[in-house]
Amino acid sequence: MSEPLKSKLTGMLDVVYPDLDCGFLAEKLLKTMRLAPNQEPPPAHQNNWDESDVVLITYADTIRRADEKPLVTLNEFLTDCLADTVSAVHILPFFPFSSDDGFSVMDYLAVNESHGNWDDIERIAGDFKLMADLVINHMSARSRWFENFRKRVDPGKDYFFEASLTDDLSAVVRPRTSPLLNPVMTEDGERYVWCTFSEDQVDLNFANPQVLVEFVAIIRRYLEHGVIMFRLDAVAFLWKEPGTPSIHLQQTHELIKILRLLIEHHSPQAVVITETNVPNRENLTYLGNANEAHVIYNFSLPPLLIHTLITGNCRHLKTWLMSMPPAQMGTTYLNFIASHDGVGLRPTDGLLSEEEKQGLINTMESFGGKVSYRRTEDGRDQPYEMNIALYDALKGTVKGGADHWQLPRFICAHTVMLALEGIPAFYIHSLLATENDYERAEHTGRLRSINRGQWNLDVIESELADPLSHHSKAFKELKRLIAIRRRQPAFHPNATQFTLHLGLQVFGFWRQSMRRDQSIFCIHNISDEVQQIALSDINLIGTDEWVDLISGLRLDDLSGAITLKPYQSVWLSNRA
């Protein structure tokens, strides 16, 4: 018999708030979420995804049209161009904000009027699984809560994390070079507030349980508006303690478990996703024992795959893939190779040498990219992420420079991503193969804006209608590959995966469906030279009929070899 919900929740809260009456707090959270104390849990280890799931990542206003709210325009683009391509849409923060393109939220319960309204959000949620950001670590310094913090009144008086200049903050892990503590004048005099990311993004104080109650209320409202996937932004920094690194603390992991418990009891089909741009081993901890995040971002994939394709050597990518544990049932990975942020470098710690990282940085800079920095514990500024559009990041190899293989290299990267264990996610600028937006970066003064441009829908439609446009070529081929992927049981996010050993210029892995009725050998030439692979090295079963799902080519002679052009991929399946 399952443990009553209230009892289970109380035990989890005791870990975070040992000095409080956690039975009372549990009752308050359940009432806020409108759950019964003895509500039955959802089925264990259920998967809320399958091989047909593909996510689109976009800002509400990436696609625009004159005299029309961007959410209306986005819905039109989704309906007309992507209804048969993606199953889920991650709309990046669509709330009123003061900075950081939405991640400095002023009001969690409102839609930015310039984007549209909740009706527009619900309309999209009616046709696609909707992912929204729970910007849970910090809030805008221009929010009502923070104004109340200054005035020393509720709600807000004790909602933000304070520290002293005399506290030991030497071990705190920083993602930025900006000051960690910022002085603020309040009705009680000067206070120092903790700002992990910027002066305008003040960290919330989850040591105050009322902050947790507030966020549970926010989550319930999002669910009522159709949100079914929750991206916990920057959640690794949630709990702070002077004298510690203030990242990945036990209380943070427990709070994620608590939120998941409440969310899945309210809506069993809902999914919790953690966004933790950290080294790979640290990132994996957020799956817990299949009781924390349902899904984690596969942060090491973007830099490793870019490094592989510009060097023509898959050694590090293959080593990483072999080290990745199969996700437990009920959990999986979110695979992406581009996003609204830059390409993180911390996820390569322990995977690339410092020399290799610097070589990657130098190459990206030669392709027009920029580099953002973070401050280390010893006061040094260290490269944190590379800011560049993915299409430009794959211009050419180190030895050859930019060349005519750019588009095939770009397609190859996505073909790898589509086949890997996990759910594939496409940033809209990659789906459209857009280039570095230097004008926007100069206008905003933020390096990340280089990959956050805005498009007029009429211009997009014109580009996609032009068969000579690289935007059109990329978009059509990616849609074709996605359509193929969505029909293959062996590409279920939890289907078996094994790494193949085919040399350093050929990256391959094997997927097998959960019913074992389909195998797909995913083989990718990641170099600018023709490669030949002996079919005997792949170990295809001779009694099966094999076909390349991408080209339609049937393999009649399994004793021969296949020839791969530069950056060509094959998905060899025993089930057409």
N, C-alpha and C positions, 0 to 999 in steps of 0.2 A: 504494500500500500504506500502511495506517495506521501511525502511529508507535507503537511498543510502549508499553504503559501505563506501565511503570516509567520509561522515558525521558521521556515527556511529564510525568509527575508530578514527576520530579526537576527538570526545567527550571522548573516553576512554583514549586517549593519554593525554588529558588535565588534567586528574586526576594525572597522573604520572609526567608530565613535564609542570606544570602550567606556567612557565616563558618562554616557547618556542613557536614558531609559529608551532602549531601542525597540521595545515592544510598542511603546506609544508612537515612536517615529515610524515604525512599520505600518501601523494603523493609518497614520496620516498620509503616507505614500500610497497605500492601497486605495484610500478614499479619493485622493487626488487623481489616481489612474482609473478610478471607478471599477475596482476589482473586488471580488469577494475574498475574505480571509482564507477560505477553504477551496478556492477555485482550483480545478484540476489543471495540471500542466499540459502543454501540447505534447504530441507524440515525440518520443526521444529520437534524436539523430535524424530528423526528417530533413530532406533537401528541398529548399525552396528555389531550385534552379535546375536546368538541364542544358543539353547541348544547343538549344535554340536561343539561349540567353546571350545577348550582346548589349553592352552599355554605351550610350553616347554621353560624353561630358561636354557641357557648354555653359556659357554665361547666358542669363536671360536676354541680354541685349547684344550678343555677338552678331546676330542677324537682324537687320533693321530695314524698315521701309518708311518713307516720309509719311507723316500724319497717321501713324499707326503704332499702337503700343507694342513694344518688342515681344512680349509673351504671345500676342496674337500672331505676329509674324513668325515666331519660332514654331508655333503650333501648325501653321500652314506649311512650313518647310518640312516638319516632321511627317505630317500627313501625306504630302505630295511626293516626297523624295525618300523617306526612310521607314514608312509604315511596314514594309516587308523586310527590313534590314536590321533594325534594332528592337529589342524588347523592353529596354529600360532607358530612362533619360535622367542623368544627373544634372540638375540645374543648380549651378553654383550660387552662392548666397544671393537671394532675390529680395532681401530685406532692406529697409532704410539703413544707410551706412555713412560713415564719415571718412573712411580711407581704405586702402588695400583692396580696392575693387570688390568690396562687399564683406570682407572678413573682419571689419571693425563695425560690428552690428550695433545699431542704436535702438532697435525695437525688434525683438524676436517674433512677435505675434502680428506683424504687419508686412504686407507686400509693398515694396518700393513703388510709389505711385507712378514714377516715370516708366516702370516696367509693365504695370498692369495691376491686377487684383487677384484675390483668392479664387474667384470664379475662373480666371484664366489658368491658374495653377491646377484647379480641379478638373478642368477640361482636358489638360494634358495627362493628368493622372488617370483619367477615364480610358485612355487608349494605350498608355505605357506604364510600366512599373516606374514609379517616381522616386528618385533619390534626392534627398535634401541634406544640406549641411547642418549639423548641430555644432555651432561654433561655441564650444563648451569651455574652452580654456580662458577666454578673455572677452571683454566687451568694450565698446567705444567709450572714450573719455567724454564724449558728448551725449551719452545716453542719460535717460531719466534716473536710472539706478545710480550712476556715478554723480550726477548732480545732487542726489539725495545723500550720497556718501560725503560730499563736501559740506552739505548742510547738517549732517549728522542726524538724519531722520530716516525712518523706514518707509518703503522698502529700499534698501541700498546701504544703510548705515554701516553694516558689517559684511557687505557682500564682496568686498575686494581685499586682496591679500596685501598686508602691510609688513614691512621689515624695518630694521634699524641699520644705520650706517656702521654700527659696531658689531652687527651679526657676522658670523663667519660664512661668507658666501664664496669662498675660494674654490669649492668643489662643484659649484653649480654649472651644469652643462648648458652652453649657450648656442642658439641657432643664428644669432645676429651679432653685430659689433656695437649696437646701441647700448646705452646704460641700462643696467638691470633695474635699478631703483630710480624713481623719479619723484621729486618733491611736489606736493600738492597742498595748497592752503585750504584748510577746512575751518568750520566754526570752532573747532577745538585746537586750532593752531596748525602748524606744518606737520604733514604726515608724508611718509615715503611709501609709495605703492610699487608693487612688483610688476614689471613689464617685460615679459619674455621676448616679445616681438617688436613693439614700438611704443613710444610714449602715448600714442592714441589708442593702444590696445592694452587695457589694464586687466591683469589677471584676476580671475574670480577666486573667492575664498571658500572652497568646499569643506573646510573645517567647520564652517557655519552650516548646519544641516538644513537651514531654511533655503540655502542656495540650491541644494539638491531637490528640495520640494518644488522650488520654482521651475527647475528644468524638467522635472517629471510632468508638471502641468503643461509646459511647452511641448514636450513630446506627445502628450495626449492630443493636444490641439493639432499638431502636424498630422497625426494619424487620422484625425477626423476630417482633415482636408485632403486626404488621399496619399500622403507620403507613406511609403512602404519600405524604403531603404534609408537607413540613417548613417551618414558619414560623420564619425566623431572626429572633428578637426583638431589637430595638434594635441590629442588627448594624452600623449605620453608625459606632458608637463603639468598635468592637472593638479597633482598634490605637491605642495612645496614644504620643505623643512630646511631652514638654515643649518649648515653643517653637513648637508648631504648633497648629492648631485641634483636633487629635485627633478629627476626624470625616472620613469619606470618604478616609482615607489609602490609598495604593496597596496597602499590605500587606493592608488589609481586603478590597479587591476581589479580590486574589489568593487570599486564604483562602477566599472564597466560591467562586471557580472551582475550587479544590482540592476542597472539599467536594462540589460538584456533580459533578466528575469521578468521585469515588469512589462517590457515591450512584447515579449513572446507570449505572455499570458493574456495580454490585451488583444494581440493580433498574431496568431501563430505563423502567418505567412510573412511576417516582417523580418528584416535582415539588419543586423548591426555590423558596420564596417569601420575598422579603426585605421586612421591615417597617421602613421608613425614613420617619419622619414629618418630612419636610424639604421645602424649596421644590421645586417641580415639576421644574426642570431638574436639580437634584441627584438627585432620586428616579429620573429616567430613566436615569442612569448605571449603575444596578444591573442593567440588562439586558445591559450589556457589548456585545460583538459576538455576541449570541446564545450566549454561552459562560459567562454568570454566572448570575443568577437566571432560572429559567424564567418566573416570574411576579412582578410587583411590585404592591404595593397602590397604587391610584389615589387618593392622599391628597388631591389638590386637589378631587376631586368632591364630598365631603360639604359643605364650607363654601360652595363656589360654588353648588351646587344649592339649599342652604337660602337663601343670599342671593338667588338668582334668584326663588324662590317667595315670599319675604316682601316683596320689592320689586316683583314683577311686571315685572321687566326682565331679559332674558336676555343682555344685551350681553357681560358678562364671561364667562359660561358658554360662549357661542358663540365668543368670541375664543380661549378656552382650548382648546376642542375642535378648532378649526381648526389650532392649533399642535401638537397631539399627533401624533407620528409613528406610522404604522401599525407595529404590533409585527412584528418579523421572525418568520418561521416557526420554530416551536419555542419561542416566547415569547408572552406576552400579559399583559393587565392583570387585576387583581382589583378589580372595581367594588363599592364598598360606600358606604352613606350613613349608617351607624351602626355602632358597635362597642362593646366593653367599655370603651374609653377615651373621652375627650371628643372634640369636633370640633376638630381641629387648626387653628391659625391660621398657623403657619409655612408650610404649603403654599399660602397665599394671597399670599405675598410676591411682588411683581411682577405680581400678578393683580388685587388690590384695593388701592385707596389706603388710607392710614392712616385717613382720615376714614370711608371705607366700612367698614373693619374695626371702627372704634369704633361706628358705627351698628349693625352686626350684633351686636356685643357688647351694646349697650344694649337692643336688641330681645330678645335671648335672656334677659337679666336680667329684663326686664319679663314674660317668660313663665315665670319661676321658675328660670332657669338660673343657674349659678355660673361663675366664671372662675378658672383656674389660671394661674400665672405662671412665667416662667423668668428667669434673670439674664443680662444681656448682658455683652459684654466690657468695657463701660465702667461696669459696676456697677449699671445700672438694672434694675428689674423690669418685664418686658414681658409682656403677655398671651400665653399659650402655647396654651391650649385652652379651649373652652367646654364645660361639663359640664351636659348636659341630655338628657332622653329625646327621641328624634326626634319622637314624636307631639306632645309639647308644643312642640318647636321650630317646628312648622308650625301653630301656633294661628291665626295671622292675619297680614295684611299690615301694614306700618308705618302706612299711612294709615287702615286700618280696624280694627286691633286684632283680638282674638279674635272669630271669627264662625262661622257654620254651614258654612263651606267647609273646616273643619279636616280632616275625613276625606277629601274629594275631593283636597285639596292633598297630603295624606299619600300617597294612592294614586298621584297624578300623579308624585310624586318617585320612587316605586319603578318606575313604568312607564318613566320615563326610564332608570333604572339597568338595568332588564332588557333594554333594547334596544341599549345601547351596546356597542361593541367591547370584548370581554373576558368574563370569567366573573363572573356576579353572586353576591354574598354577602349573606345576610340575617342580621343579629344577631337572636337569638331574641326580644329585647324589642321589636324593630320588627315582626317577623312577628306578634306578639301585640298590637301597638299599646299597649304599657304606658306609663304616665305617670311623671312624676318621683317618685322614692321618697325623699321628704324624711326619713322616719323612719329609713331605713337609713343615709342620709348622716349624720344626726345621731348615730346609734348608733356608727358606725365612726370618725367624725371626718374622713372622706376625701370630698372633693368628687365623685370619680368614682363613689362608691357610689350616687349619685342615679340612675344607669342600670345598676345591678348588682343589682337586687332578686331575691328568690327567690319562687317560686310553688309552691303546693300543687297537685298534679296534679288532684285532685278539684275544686278551685276553677277551674282552667283549663277542665276539661271542662264545668263548669257554665256558665261564661262563653261558651264556644264554642257551647254548645247553645242559648243565648238569642239569638233573632234580632234583638232590640232592642239588644243589647250592641255597642258600637263595636269591642270586641275581636273579636267574631264577624264583624261586617261586614268589618273589615279583613282578617282571617285568610282568610275565604272568597274575597274578591276577589283577594287576593294569590296564593292557591293557583290560582285560575282563570287569572290572567295568567301565572303560571309554567308552567302546563300548556300554554298556547298557545305560549309562547316555546320550550319544549323540542321542539316539532315543526317549527320553522322553520329550514331550512338557512341562510337569510340571517342568522340570529342566531348562527351559529358564531362563537366568540370571535375568529377571525382573518378573518372575512368583511370585505369592503370596506366602508368608511364614508366618507361625504362630508357636510359640513355644508350645510344649506339656509339660505337667507336669506329669511325670512318676516316680518321686522319684529322689534321688541323684545319683544312680548308673546306671540310664538309661537316656540317652540324646536323645530327640526326637523333631522333628518338622514336620510340614505339608506343602507340596507344592501343589499348584493348578495351572494348566495351564491357560494361559491368555484367552483362549476360554472357560474355565471351563469344559472342557471335560475329564480332567484327574486329579486325586488326587493321591499323593504319600505320605504315612506316613513313614518318615525316622526315624528308631528307632535303637539305638546303645547301647549295653551293654558296658559301659566304665570301668567295674570292672573285677577282676579276679575270680569272683564267678558267678555261674549260676543265671540267673534272670528270673522270670516268670511275664508276663504282661497280665492282663485280657483284652481281646479284647473289652469288654464293656468300658474300660477306654480310648480307642482310638477313640471311636465313629464312627466306620465304618458304612456306609450306607448299611442296610441289603438287599436292592434290587439290589445292585451291586455285581459282582463277583470279589473277591480279590485274588491277587497272589503276592508272594514275587519275585520281579524281579531278585534278586541276586541268590536265590536257585532254583526258579521255583516252590516252594511249593504253592499249592492252599489252601485257607482257606474255608473249607466247613461249619464249625460250628462257627458262630460269637459270640456265647455265651460262648465259651471256652477261652483258653489262649494260648499264644505262649511262648515257652521256648527258651531263648537265652543263648548259651554257652558264656564263657568269651570272650569279645571283638567281639562277633558276631554282625553283622548288618543285618537289613532287610529293604527293600524298598517295602512297601505294596502298590500296585497300583490297581486301578479299571480298568486298561487298560493294557493288557499284550503286 
